[in-house]
Amino acid sequence: MGKLILIPTPIGNVGDMTFRAVESLFSCDILLCEDTRDGQRLFEAYRDKVSSVLKDNQPLLLSYNDHNRDERIPQVLAFLSQDKTVGLVTDRGTPLLSDPGYKLMQAVIAQQKTSSDISITTLPGATALIPALQLSGFPPTTFYFAGFISKKTKARQTVLSEFPKTTIVLYESPHRLLSLFADIKLVLGEIPVSVSREITKVYEETIRGTVSECIAHFETKHPKGEFVVVIDNRVFD
């Protein structure tokens, strides 16, 4: 039976990889990576740690990304029809979240409908959005994950205006962070935000305050690293 395994990888700290995820890495026939160099580094990071309990079996590493997914998907479906085990990892974190893997997932699900010899499974693991939500202190009962929103000002402002009245979590790059804050202030007003960067890494940091306070902070401290922005977009009386 062919098998697709969605394997989460650390977002910064290599100690966050679960044993089950490492075991899955070494049990695959083929491992799909956004960049095969990152895939190779995964094996180098964990091989010595598990060599005494796991068979040292490095799968074939193949790239899978936005640039080659259309040609790669038929190859993956062929591997699965040959009873191969295919693992999918992203550069960092959980596959399919702000990641091109969802197109592959859709294709495999479609193939699964015509073949009972394909299984799909996923493993729990690292993601930046949940730690950032926890660190924000905002209500987590309901929240909306927006991923990366538009780079263009008008489109970004439209997206912000359509956000539901709940806690919002989104990703942003350092060079667009201040532009995002300016649009949040313009569209949503002076609302509370929480900004986490470099989660699980040495320089992990969370800044909480109003939009203006966060703007003032990052105007004096140049944004560096990978950011998760959490917005308290609830309706207040």
HELIX and SHEET records of a PDB file:
HELIX    1   1 VAL A   14  ASP A   16  5                                   3    
HELIX    2   2 PHE A   19  SER A   27  1                                   9    
HELIX    3   3 THR A   36  VAL A   50  1                                  15    
HELIX    4   4 ARG A   69  SER A   81  1                                  13    
HELIX    5   5 GLY A  101  GLN A  112  1                                  12    
HELIX    6   6 LEU A  129  SER A  136  1                                   8    
HELIX    7   7 THR A  153  SER A  161  1                                   9    
HELIX    8   8 PRO A  174  ARG A  176  5                                   3    
HELIX    9   9 LEU A  177  LEU A  188  1                                  12    
HELIX   10  10 VAL A  211  THR A  220  1                                  10    
SHEET    1   A 5 LEU A  60  SER A  63  0                                        
SHEET    2   A 5 ILE A  30  CYS A  33  1                                        
SHEET    3   A 5 THR A  85  LEU A  88  1                                        
SHEET    4   A 5 GLY A   2  LEU A   6  1                                        
SHEET    5   A 5 ILE A 118  THR A 122  1                                        
SHEET    1   B 5 PHE A 143  PHE A 148  0                                        
SHEET    2   B 5 THR A 167  GLU A 172  1                                        
SHEET    3   B 5 PHE A 227  ASP A 232 -1                                        
SHEET    4   B 5 PRO A 192  ARG A 197 -1                                        
SHEET    5   B 5 GLU A 205  THR A 210 -1                                        
END                                                                             
